[in-house]
Amino acid sequence: MTSVLIHPATYDTVRPAIDRAFEIFPINLSGKKVLIKPNALRTSNANEAIVTHPSVLRAVVEKVETLDPAEIIVGDNPGVVSYGANEECFEKTGLMDAGMGYYQNIGNDSVKIDFNPKFMSSVSVSKAILEADIIISLPRFKTHGLTVISGALKNSYGFLPGAQKAILHKIAGSPARFSEVVVEVFKIRVPDLFILDAVVGMEGNGPSSADLRDIGLILATDNAVAMDSVIATMMGCDPSCLRFLQKAKKDGLGDYDLKTVNIIGKLEKIPDFKLPPLGGEGIMENPSIMEMLTSKIKFRPKVDQKLCTACGTCVAQCPVSALTMNDNFPEVDADTCITCFCCQELCPEKAIQLG
């Protein structure tokens, strides 16, 4: 039976909860390459509860250090408003310091892989995701306008660097289809352990709402579907109504029925918790949302010829060979480009801009 740990915690006393998580869900990290992936949605202050709190990340890193891994990487690909600002996001949120020197810009190196052709024939995924022996996912207790909740499964959407996220949002075209996309991305590489920051939660129209709730908990599990069913229940939402959980169960990723979940701790519904308007329905018809997504997917790399040294790094590292040298400067084929923006992240001269 799948278990979910629910453990009291504050940001000043989070370490006992982390120790308990590793005790209940032991993982052999000795000699392994470990990727720790927080939720780094966008540049913000830690107290806005938009990203995984730095105290939770630091406690996990400190714990992992004691388990003799061969390598630790801390990284994520920020969301739709922070493309090309990976370091800035981690610096300003406090996640860079909390990463204790293990931060890497995982958007710097990506690999093209096959994807569900129902949406896109291929996507570019951070190479660090595919090469990790162990992935520890650190989601946040939040609502989400499309999927209703943003938890363990949704945190894996950060596997994708660049504007691919916005492209998939737009291609999906409806909350139901976007829920399928979330599961398809999650299946690229299922994390091994999930530790959820629910010390302070987000309600209302997340995932960047200003409506926060003091909850005082850390959740942990080795099964994302079970964790998200617990989150939904705490929020007062029936897990069986969430389309991404229906899809995940159908694909054999777990069961949202709490009768199949062993709760270690106390599961309580949060009184008067505010879910997103319309429960995620109708948002894709919102003209302002669609305008924002359309603007994002129109971005393409452009070269500042005053800064470019024609080193060829961008051409060599493009996962889909969309860049070629033309008159000693890189030029992008807009039809081939998948807008992962690895070229911008990797350019040593910062000569590639988005336009």
Order of alpha helices (4+ residues) and beta strands (2+ residues): beta-alpha-beta-alpha-beta-alpha-alpha-beta-beta-alpha-beta-beta-beta-alpha-alpha-alpha-beta-beta-alpha-alpha-beta-alpha-beta-alpha-beta-beta-alpha-beta
